[in-house]
Amino acid sequence: MAKLERLPGKTVRLRVQLLDWYTCNRRDLPWRQTSDPYSVWVSEIMLQQTRVAVVIERYQAFLKRFPTLHLLALAPVEEVLALWSGLGYYRRAHMLHKAAQLVAGQYRGVLPATSEELRTLPGIGTYTAAAIASIAHGETVAVVDGNVERVLSRLSGWGDKSHTGGAAIRRKVEALAAKLVDPHRPGDFNQAMMELGATVCLPRKPQCFACPIMGDCKTRGEHKTPPRPKMLSQETAHALSVRNRRHHGQLQREILLEQRPAALTVMPGLWELPTLKEAFFPDEELKMTVRHAIMQVNYSVRIRTVNEDDITAMTVRGGKRRWVPLGEVAGIALTGLTRKVLTRAQLLPATPTPHERKD
């Protein structure tokens, strides 16, 4: 890649090839139909560690309910979390709401225009700030996510035994990305780099012959990467307790949910099924088993039905509890595991589940 840096002609050619490819091949995604800073911001926060297919539906629903930053800032955080339910990584929703309130109060509802200013807001790091500033305001600043890092590492031949330091490669990638970004179309260029990594320069079995910049690539295939951290395994068990109650003369079904304490660092304020005191019980009492991954932990979850009268004796009290009518459950902020269990128990309509952002 050193030759590419010394010869601006190759840099220009790479930009042209990549932008031409992007114009013809980019996916038709809803957030690409606008340069509104608020909409771009929402999409970039949602896309962090979440599949594009999952985000599309949630993005549209979110903007339908909160079409402006002011409306987001005025909404109760519980409502924001409910619309975020199923996307995972709920700290993103908390920070999005907190930043909206700050912008509404200190910036009259207008997001800062530069990446430097954007980085001062809660939940907006270097990547998100660069994406918003380049796409919405045309700032010549490079965006480096996992897709871009993979593309540029392969393009330069980095990742072999002579370049074993992940942090060192990251710094090289960031420096190279800053040199390559097109000053005339920085937003499109950044999206083209990310699109290339998401659809062609894949982590496994990259489609090199479909790559517009294959001629300059030093790797042309998969490159060596550090091994992923080993996933931990953990077993847990939860109670599924449903009762029938009359309300205004009509019989309705209700489910018992428990709210996670606000002081927790993981999914604070979200609602889940009560935790059983005993994780193991006879198989004949087993309602279902569920596999669920959170960050670096693979959970094996056992679910059993528990009668209302036995809840106190059989479960661990962890937070505020509430009997929720089944018709209202879909509208509150559930943990991903709870949503998965209720969907399989046919107590909720099926919804997509989030995964790492690989597309």
C-alpha positions in Angstrom: 0.0 0.0 0.0 3.0 2.3 0.3 3.0 2.7 -3.5 -0.6 3.8 -3.4 0.3 6.5 -0.9 3.2 7.8 -2.9 1.3 7.8 -6.2 -1.8 10.1 -5.9 -2.9 8.8 -9.3 -3.7 5.4 -7.8 -5.5 7.0 -4.9 -7.7 8.9 -7.4 -8.3 5.7 -9.4 -9.3 3.8 -6.3 -11.8 6.5 -5.3 -13.3 6.6 -8.8 -13.6 2.8 -9.0 -15.1 2.5 -5.6 -17.6 5.3 -6.0 -18.7 4.1 -9.4 -19.2 0.6 -8.0 -21.2 2.1 -5.1 -23.5 4.1 -7.4 -24.4 0.9 -9.3 -24.5 -1.6 -6.4 -25.5 0.0 -3.2 -28.4 -1.4 -1.3 -31.7 0.6 -1.2 -31.8 1.2 2.6 -34.2 3.8 4.1 -31.5 5.8 5.9 -29.8 6.4 2.5 -32.8 8.3 1.3 -32.0 11.3 3.5 -29.1 13.5 4.6 -31.0 14.7 7.7 -28.5 14.7 10.6 -31.0 13.4 13.1 -32.1 10.4 10.9 -28.5 9.6 10.1 -27.6 9.6 13.8 -30.5 7.3 14.7 -29.5 4.8 11.9 -25.9 4.8 12.9 -26.6 4.1 16.5 -29.0 1.3 15.6 -26.6 -0.3 13.2 -23.9 -0.7 15.8 -23.5 -4.5 16.4 -26.9 -5.2 14.8 -27.9 -6.7 11.5 -29.2 -4.4 8.8 -32.3 -6.5 8.2 -33.3 -6.1 11.9 -32.6 -2.3 11.9 -34.7 -1.5 8.8 -38.0 -2.3 10.5 -37.0 -0.7 13.9 -35.6 2.4 12.2 -38.8 3.1 10.4 -41.0 2.5 13.5 -38.7 4.7 15.6 -38.8 7.7 13.3 -42.5 7.3 12.8 -42.9 7.7 16.6 -40.0 10.2 17.0 -39.7 12.1 13.7 -37.8 14.9 15.3 -35.1 15.2 17.9 -37.3 17.4 20.0 -40.0 14.7 20.2 -37.3 12.1 21.2 -36.0 14.4 23.9 -39.5 14.9 25.4 -40.4 11.2 25.4 -40.1 9.2 28.6 -37.1 6.9 28.5 -39.3 3.9 29.1 -41.1 4.6 25.8 -37.7 4.9 24.0 -36.6 1.6 25.4 -39.8 -0.1 24.4 -39.3 0.9 20.8 -35.7 -0.3 21.1 -36.7 -3.7 22.5 -35.2 -6.4 20.3 -32.3 -4.4 19.0 -30.1 -5.3 22.0 -27.3 -3.2 23.6 -29.8 -1.0 25.4 -27.2 1.4 26.6 -27.3 2.8 23.1 -30.9 3.8 23.6 -30.2 5.4 26.9 -27.4 7.5 25.5 -29.4 8.4 22.4 -32.2 9.8 24.6 -29.7 11.5 26.9 -27.9 13.2 24.0 -31.3 14.3 22.5 -32.2 16.0 25.7 -28.8 17.7 25.8 -29.0 18.9 22.2 -32.6 20.1 22.7 -31.6 22.1 25.8 -28.2 23.4 24.8 -28.2 23.5 21.0 -31.9 24.4 20.4 -32.5 21.0 18.9 -29.8 21.2 16.2 -27.1 18.6 16.2 -23.5 19.9 15.9 -22.2 19.8 12.4 -18.6 18.8 12.9 -17.2 15.4 14.0 -15.2 17.1 16.8 -18.3 18.7 18.3 -20.4 15.6 17.9 -17.9 13.5 19.9 -18.8 15.7 23.0 -22.3 14.2 23.0 -23.2 11.1 25.1 -23.0 7.9 23.2 -21.3 9.4 20.1 -17.8 8.1 19.5 -15.3 8.7 16.8 -17.0 6.3 14.3 -20.5 7.7 14.7 -19.3 11.3 14.8 -17.5 10.8 11.5 -20.4 9.1 9.9 -22.9 11.8 10.8 -20.5 14.6 9.8 -19.5 13.1 6.5 -22.9 11.9 5.4 -25.0 14.8 6.6 -22.6 17.7 6.3 -19.9 16.6 3.8 -17.0 16.9 6.3 -13.9 15.2 4.9 -13.4 12.7 7.7 -13.0 8.9 7.4 -15.3 6.4 8.9 -13.6 3.2 10.2 -15.8 0.4 11.4 -15.1 -3.4 11.3 -16.0 -3.6 7.6 -13.6 -0.7 6.6 -10.8 -2.1 8.8 -11.2 -5.5 7.0 -11.2 -3.9 3.5 -8.1 -1.8 4.2 -6.2 -4.5 6.0 -6.6 -6.8 3.0 -5.9 -4.1 0.5 -2.6 -3.3 2.3 -1.7 -6.9 3.1 -1.8 -6.3 6.8 -2.7 -9.0 9.2 0.2 -11.5 8.5 2.8 -12.5 11.0 4.8 -9.4 10.6 1.9 -7.2 11.8 0.5 -9.0 14.8 -0.6 -6.1 16.9 -4.3 -5.4 16.6 -4.0 -1.8 17.9 -1.0 -1.1 15.6 -3.0 -2.3 12.6 -6.0 -0.2 13.7 -3.8 2.9 13.8 -2.5 2.1 10.3 -6.0 1.6 9.0 -7.2 4.9 10.4 -4.3 6.8 8.9 -4.8 5.2 5.5 -8.6 5.8 5.6 -8.0 9.4 6.3 -5.7 9.7 3.2 -8.1 7.8 0.9 -11.5 9.5 1.8 -12.8 11.5 -1.2 -12.9 15.2 -0.3 -15.7 15.8 -2.9 -18.0 13.0 -1.8 -16.9 11.9 1.7 -20.2 10.6 2.8 -20.7 8.4 -0.3 -17.1 7.3 -0.1 -17.4 6.2 3.6 -20.6 4.4 2.8 -19.0 2.7 -0.2 -16.2 1.4 1.9 -18.6 0.0 4.5 -20.8 -1.4 1.7 -17.9 -3.1 0.1 -17.0 -4.8 3.4 -20.6 -5.8 4.1 -21.4 -7.3 0.7 -18.2 -8.3 -1.1 -15.1 -8.2 1.2 -16.7 -10.6 3.6 -15.0 -12.0 6.7 -15.3 -15.5 5.2 -15.2 -16.4 1.5 -14.8 -12.9 0.2 -16.1 -12.3 -3.3 -12.8 -11.0 -4.7 -13.8 -11.2 -8.4 -16.7 -8.8 -7.7 -14.5 -6.3 -6.0 -13.9 -3.0 -7.8 -10.5 -2.5 -6.3 -9.2 -6.0 -6.5 -6.3 -4.9 -8.8 -4.7 -3.0 -5.9 -5.4 -5.6 -3.2 -2.4 -7.3 -1.6 -4.4 -10.2 -0.1 -7.1 -11.3 -2.5 -8.8 -13.6 0.0 -9.1 -14.0 3.7 -6.4 -12.6 5.9 -5.1 -13.7 9.3 -6.9 -12.2 12.2 -6.5 -12.5 16.0 -8.7 -15.3 17.5 -12.0 -14.2 18.9 -12.4 -14.3 22.7 -13.7 -17.6 23.9 -17.4 -17.6 24.8 -18.3 -18.5 28.3 -21.2 -20.8 29.1 -23.7 -20.2 31.9 -27.0 -21.9 32.9 -30.0 -20.1 34.3 -33.7 -20.6 34.8 -36.8 -18.4 34.7 -40.5 -18.6 35.6 -43.3 -18.2 33.1 -46.3 -17.3 35.2 -49.6 -16.4 33.4 -52.9 -15.8 35.1 -56.5 -15.0 34.1 -58.2 -11.9 35.7 -61.4 -10.1 35.1 -61.1 -6.4 34.1 -64.2 -4.4 33.6 -66.2 -7.6 33.4 -64.0 -9.1 30.7 -61.5 -12.0 31.2 -57.9 -11.1 30.3 -54.7 -13.0 30.5 -51.7 -11.4 32.4 -48.1 -12.3 32.7 -45.8 -11.6 35.6 -42.7 -9.5 34.7 -39.9 -8.1 36.8 -38.1 -4.8 36.0 -34.3 -4.9 36.2 -33.0 -2.3 38.7 -31.8 1.0 37.3 -28.4 0.6 39.0 -27.4 -2.4 36.9 -24.9 -1.9 34.1 -26.5 -4.4 31.8 -30.1 -3.7 30.5 -31.1 -1.4 33.4 -34.9 -0.7 33.5 -35.9 -3.5 31.1 -38.5 -6.1 32.0 -37.9 -9.8 32.2 -39.3 -13.1 33.6 -38.6 -13.7 37.3 -35.5 -15.8 38.0 -36.0 -19.2 39.6 -34.2 -20.1 42.8 -33.4 -23.5 41.4 -32.0 -23.8 37.9 -32.5 -27.5 37.7 -35.8 -29.3 38.1 -37.5 -32.5 36.7 -37.8 -32.6 33.0 -41.5 -33.2 33.2 -41.8 -29.7 34.6 -39.8 -28.1 31.8 -41.7 -25.7 29.6 -38.8 -25.1 27.1 -35.1 -24.6 26.8 -33.6 -21.5 25.1 -30.1 -20.7 24.0 -29.3 -17.0 24.2 -26.0 -15.1 23.8 -25.3 -11.8 25.5 -21.9 -10.3 24.7 -19.3 -13.0 25.5 -21.7 -15.4 27.4 -23.8 -18.2 26.0 -26.7 -18.9 28.2 -28.6 -22.1 28.4 -32.0 -21.1 29.8 -34.6 -23.4 31.3 -38.2 -22.2 31.5 -40.9 -23.7 33.7 -44.5 -22.7 34.3 -45.1 -21.4 37.8 -48.5 -20.9 39.4 -49.3 -17.5 40.9 -49.4 -18.8 44.4 -45.9 -20.3 44.1 -44.1 -17.3 42.7 -42.8 -15.9 46.0 -41.5 -19.3 47.2 -39.9 -20.3 43.9 -38.3 -17.2 42.6 -35.6 -14.7 43.5 -36.9 -11.1 44.0 -34.7 -8.8 41.9 -36.8 -5.7 41.2 -40.3 -4.3 40.9 -42.9 -6.8 39.6 -46.0 -6.2 37.6 -48.8 -8.3 36.1 -49.0 -7.1 32.5 -52.0 -7.8 30.2 -50.8 -9.9 27.2 -52.1 -7.2 24.9 -49.7 -4.7 26.3 -46.6 -6.8 26.6 -45.3 -6.0 23.1 -45.3 -2.3 23.9 -43.0 -2.4 26.9 -39.2 -2.7 27.0 -38.4 -6.4 27.3 -35.0 -8.0 27.4 -34.1 -10.0 24.3 -34.3 -13.3 26.2 -37.8 -12.5 27.5 -39.0 -11.5 24.0 -37.5 -14.7 22.6 -39.2 -16.9 25.3 -42.6 -15.2 24.9 -42.5 -15.5 21.1 -41.8 -19.2 21.4 -44.6 -19.6 23.9 -46.9 -17.9 21.4 -47.5 -15.0 23.7 -45.9 -12.5 21.4 -45.8 -12.0 17.6 -42.5 -13.2 16.1 -39.9 -10.5 15.6 -36.3 -10.6 14.1 -33.5 -11.0 16.6 -30.3 -9.0 16.5 -26.9 -10.4 15.7 -23.6 -8.8 15.2 -23.5 -6.4 12.3 -22.1 -8.7 9.5 -24.1 -7.2 6.7 
